[in-house]
Amino acid sequence: MLMYPQLNPVAVAIGPLKIHWYGVMYMLAFIYFVFVGKWRIKLYNHPIITNQTMDDLLFYGVLGVVLGGRLGYCLFYQPGYYLSHPFDIIKTWDGGMSFHGGLVGVLVAVYFVAKKYNTTFFVVSDFIAPLVPMGLFFGRIGNFINGELWGRITTSKLPWMMVFPQSGSLLPRHPSELYEAIGEGLILTLILLIYAHKSRKIGQVSGVFLIGYGCIRFFLEYFREPDAFLLAFAQKTGLSMGQWLCVPMIIIGILILYIATKKGAELKA
């Protein structure tokens, strides 16, 4: 059994200026997105996506992730609190970002970029889908450094079980942030890079991403302690808010994959 190391969430402090690790993780995610994206463009000689497209996707994607992720968290998880404390919405350095909200923001960004370059939504979304999970990896590492979103109490004797004193209990818990970093991040990245390595019909990669993320997140939510303000909701419905939000993702992903497989045109890379 391990003890949470009580990591300092502030990476650098210069007078009143503080740079939080959570923000650093987001920066690393954006750097990964653009550099690996341009590497894949060169590797596969993509016929539509260019370096300029990636630069625009980075700009609009950052706006989509930050605005959508934050607003999604406020609306999906604590609407009452943020309606009565609207200025707290901008405090992203304290954590509180929703993947599902960020996904909506990214989808809006993909729509505008696809329209700008006179291509289709799924051509763009298929290309960026394998790049997204590593952003989730960095985000979950940021959650771990912040000491938030810890796992459920467990009687497992596994050596990596961890005590999070900030949870108010000294009982061992699953380090669910690390589970999600591995599952939603590393494993999903590997799945999508392998799947997208061959020519696929337009829309298939996007469908696999939605199904893959939805299933992995749904499963890993069983190891994650529901937020205190949503504990009653989880007990009443039998599923956490994160699991409920994954259900439509999986259904939509299956529909997209089915339609793309039946009717989609094949696109190399």
C-alpha positions as CSV (number, residue, x, y, z in Angstrom):
1,M,0.0,0.0,0.0
2,L,1.3,3.4,-1.0
3,M,0.7,6.9,0.4
4,Y,-0.2,9.7,-2.0
5,P,3.0,11.8,-2.2
6,Q,1.2,15.2,-1.7
7,L,2.6,16.7,-4.8
8,N,2.7,20.5,-5.1
9,P,0.1,21.5,-7.8
10,V,2.2,24.6,-8.6
11,A,5.1,23.9,-11.0
12,V,6.7,27.3,-10.9
13,A,6.0,30.4,-8.7
14,I,7.5,33.8,-9.5
15,G,6.1,36.3,-7.1
16,P,2.3,36.4,-7.5
17,L,2.6,34.5,-10.8
18,K,2.0,30.7,-10.5
19,I,2.2,28.1,-13.2
20,H,0.2,25.0,-12.2
21,W,1.1,21.5,-13.3
22,Y,-2.5,21.1,-14.5
23,G,-1.8,23.9,-17.1
24,V,1.6,22.4,-18.0
25,M,-0.1,19.1,-18.7
26,Y,-2.5,20.8,-21.1
27,M,0.4,22.5,-22.8
28,L,2.1,19.2,-23.3
29,A,-1.1,17.7,-24.7
30,F,-1.3,20.5,-27.3
31,I,2.4,20.2,-28.2
32,Y,1.9,16.5,-28.7
33,F,-1.2,17.0,-30.8
34,V,0.5,19.4,-33.4
35,F,3.9,17.7,-33.6
36,V,2.6,14.1,-33.9
37,G,-0.1,15.3,-36.3
38,K,2.4,16.9,-38.6
39,W,4.6,13.8,-38.4
40,R,1.6,11.6,-39.5
41,I,0.9,14.0,-42.4
42,K,4.4,13.5,-43.6
43,L,4.5,9.8,-42.9
44,Y,1.3,9.0,-44.8
45,N,1.4,11.9,-47.3
46,H,-2.2,12.7,-46.4
47,P,-4.1,13.9,-49.5
48,I,-6.2,16.5,-47.6
49,I,-4.8,17.4,-44.2
50,T,-1.8,19.8,-44.3
51,N,0.4,21.4,-41.8
52,Q,-1.7,24.6,-42.1
53,T,-4.7,22.5,-41.3
54,M,-3.0,21.3,-38.2
55,D,-2.1,24.8,-37.1
56,D,-5.8,25.9,-37.4
57,L,-6.9,22.7,-35.6
58,L,-4.6,23.5,-32.8
59,F,-5.9,27.1,-32.4
60,Y,-9.6,26.2,-32.6
61,G,-9.0,23.0,-30.7
62,V,-7.5,24.8,-27.8
63,L,-10.5,27.1,-27.6
64,G,-12.8,24.1,-27.9
65,V,-11.1,22.0,-25.2
66,V,-10.8,24.8,-22.7
67,L,-14.1,26.5,-23.2
68,G,-16.1,23.3,-23.8
69,G,-14.3,21.3,-21.1
70,R,-14.9,24.0,-18.5
71,L,-18.4,24.8,-19.4
72,G,-19.3,21.1,-19.7
73,Y,-18.0,20.5,-16.2
74,C,-20.0,23.4,-14.9
75,L,-23.2,22.4,-16.7
76,F,-23.0,18.6,-16.3
77,Y,-21.6,18.3,-12.8
78,Q,-22.3,21.4,-10.7
79,P,-24.8,23.7,-12.5
80,G,-26.3,25.0,-9.3
81,Y,-23.0,26.0,-7.8
82,Y,-21.7,27.8,-10.8
83,L,-24.9,29.6,-11.5
84,S,-24.6,31.1,-8.1
85,H,-20.8,31.6,-8.3
86,P,-20.3,32.6,-12.0
87,F,-16.9,34.0,-11.5
88,D,-15.6,30.6,-10.3
89,I,-16.1,29.3,-13.9
90,I,-12.8,30.9,-15.0
91,K,-10.8,29.1,-12.2
92,T,-9.6,26.3,-14.5
93,W,-6.3,26.1,-12.5
94,D,-8.3,24.5,-9.7
95,G,-9.3,21.7,-11.9
96,G,-12.8,20.8,-13.0
97,M,-12.8,20.0,-16.7
98,S,-15.2,17.6,-18.4
99,F,-14.0,15.4,-21.3
100,H,-17.5,15.2,-22.7
101,G,-17.8,19.0,-22.7
102,G,-14.3,19.3,-24.2
103,L,-15.3,16.8,-26.9
104,V,-18.2,19.0,-27.9
105,G,-15.9,22.0,-28.1
106,V,-13.5,20.0,-30.3
107,L,-16.3,18.8,-32.6
108,V,-17.3,22.4,-33.1
109,A,-13.7,23.3,-34.0
110,V,-13.5,20.4,-36.4
111,Y,-16.6,21.6,-38.1
112,F,-15.2,25.1,-38.7
113,V,-11.8,23.8,-39.9
114,A,-13.5,21.3,-42.3
115,K,-15.7,24.1,-43.7
116,K,-12.7,26.4,-44.1
117,Y,-10.7,23.8,-46.1
118,N,-13.7,22.7,-48.1
119,T,-13.6,19.1,-46.8
120,T,-15.9,16.9,-44.8
121,F,-16.3,16.8,-41.0
122,F,-15.3,13.1,-40.8
123,V,-12.1,13.5,-42.9
124,V,-10.8,15.8,-40.3
125,S,-12.2,14.0,-37.2
126,D,-10.7,10.7,-38.5
127,F,-7.3,12.2,-38.8
128,I,-7.2,13.8,-35.3
129,A,-8.9,10.9,-33.4
130,P,-5.7,9.0,-32.8
131,L,-4.1,12.2,-31.5
132,V,-6.7,12.9,-28.8
133,P,-6.2,10.1,-26.3
134,M,-2.7,11.3,-25.3
135,G,-4.2,14.6,-24.4
136,L,-6.4,12.6,-22.0
137,F,-3.2,10.9,-20.7
138,F,-1.7,14.3,-19.8
139,G,-4.9,15.5,-18.3
140,R,-5.2,12.5,-16.0
141,I,-1.6,13.0,-14.8
142,G,-2.6,16.5,-14.0
143,N,-5.5,15.2,-11.9
144,F,-3.1,12.9,-10.0
145,I,-0.7,15.8,-9.3
146,N,-3.7,17.8,-8.1
147,G,-4.7,14.9,-5.8
148,E,-8.2,14.9,-7.2
149,L,-10.6,12.3,-8.7
150,W,-9.2,9.6,-6.5
151,G,-10.5,6.0,-6.6
152,R,-12.9,4.0,-4.6
153,I,-12.0,2.4,-1.2
154,T,-10.8,-1.2,-1.8
155,T,-9.9,-4.3,0.1
156,S,-7.6,-5.4,-2.7
157,K,-4.1,-6.3,-1.6
158,L,-2.5,-5.0,-4.8
159,P,0.8,-3.2,-4.1
160,W,-0.2,0.0,-5.9
161,M,-3.3,0.7,-3.8
162,M,-2.9,4.2,-2.4
163,V,-4.1,6.3,0.6
164,F,-5.3,9.8,-0.3
165,P,-5.4,11.7,3.0
166,Q,-7.3,14.6,1.3
167,S,-10.2,12.2,0.8
168,G,-10.8,12.3,4.5
169,S,-10.0,8.6,4.9
170,L,-6.8,6.6,5.5
171,L,-8.2,3.5,3.8
172,P,-6.5,2.3,0.6
173,R,-8.0,3.4,-2.7
174,H,-7.6,2.7,-6.4
175,P,-5.3,5.4,-8.0
176,S,-8.0,5.8,-10.6
177,E,-6.4,8.8,-12.2
178,L,-3.5,6.5,-13.2
179,Y,-5.9,3.8,-14.4
180,E,-7.5,6.4,-16.7
181,A,-4.2,7.8,-17.9
182,I,-3.3,4.3,-19.0
183,G,-6.7,3.2,-20.3
184,E,-8.1,6.4,-21.9
185,G,-4.6,7.6,-22.9
186,L,-2.0,5.0,-23.7
187,I,-4.2,2.0,-24.6
188,L,-6.7,4.0,-26.6
189,T,-3.8,5.7,-28.5
190,L,-2.3,2.4,-29.4
191,I,-5.7,1.0,-30.6
192,L,-6.4,4.0,-32.8
193,L,-2.9,4.3,-34.2
194,I,-2.9,0.6,-35.2
195,Y,-6.5,0.8,-36.6
196,A,-5.8,4.0,-38.6
197,H,-2.5,2.6,-40.0
198,K,-4.4,1.1,-42.9
199,S,-6.8,2.8,-45.3
200,R,-10.3,3.1,-43.7
201,K,-13.6,4.3,-44.8
202,I,-14.4,7.9,-43.9
203,G,-15.9,7.9,-40.4
204,Q,-14.7,4.5,-39.3
205,V,-11.8,5.9,-37.2
206,S,-14.1,8.4,-35.5
207,G,-16.6,5.7,-34.7
208,V,-13.9,3.5,-33.2
209,F,-12.7,6.4,-31.1
210,L,-16.1,7.1,-29.6
211,I,-16.8,3.4,-28.9
212,G,-13.3,2.8,-27.5
213,Y,-13.3,5.8,-25.2
214,G,-16.9,5.3,-24.1
215,C,-16.3,1.6,-23.2
216,I,-12.9,2.2,-21.4
217,R,-14.2,5.2,-19.4
218,F,-17.5,3.4,-18.5
219,F,-15.5,0.4,-17.2
220,L,-12.9,2.5,-15.3
221,E,-15.6,4.6,-13.6
222,Y,-16.2,1.5,-11.4
223,F,-12.8,2.2,-9.8
224,R,-13.3,5.9,-9.4
225,E,-15.0,7.6,-6.4
226,P,-18.0,9.7,-7.6
227,D,-17.7,13.4,-6.8
228,A,-19.1,14.1,-3.4
229,F,-21.9,16.3,-4.9
230,L,-22.9,13.4,-7.3
231,L,-22.6,10.5,-4.8
232,A,-26.4,10.5,-4.2
233,F,-27.0,10.6,-8.0
234,A,-24.8,7.6,-8.5
235,Q,-26.4,5.7,-5.7
236,K,-29.9,6.5,-7.0
237,T,-29.3,5.7,-10.6
238,G,-26.7,2.9,-10.2
239,L,-24.3,4.6,-12.5
240,S,-22.0,7.6,-12.2
241,M,-22.5,10.8,-14.2
242,G,-19.4,9.9,-16.3
243,Q,-21.0,6.5,-17.2
244,W,-24.3,8.1,-18.2
245,L,-22.4,10.5,-20.4
246,C,-20.6,7.6,-22.0
247,V,-23.7,5.7,-23.0
248,P,-24.7,8.1,-25.9
249,M,-21.1,8.2,-27.0
250,I,-21.0,4.5,-27.4
251,I,-24.3,4.4,-29.3
252,I,-23.4,7.3,-31.6
253,G,-20.0,5.6,-32.2
254,I,-21.7,2.3,-33.2
255,L,-24.0,4.2,-35.6
256,I,-21.2,6.1,-37.2
257,L,-19.1,3.0,-37.6
258,Y,-22.0,1.0,-39.1
259,I,-23.0,3.8,-41.6
260,A,-19.3,4.4,-42.5
261,T,-18.7,0.7,-43.1
262,K,-21.8,0.4,-45.3
263,K,-21.7,3.6,-47.3
264,G,-18.4,5.4,-46.6
265,A,-15.7,6.1,-49.2
266,E,-12.2,4.8,-48.4
267,L,-9.5,7.3,-47.7
268,K,-5.8,6.4,-47.4
269,A,-4.3,7.6,-44.1
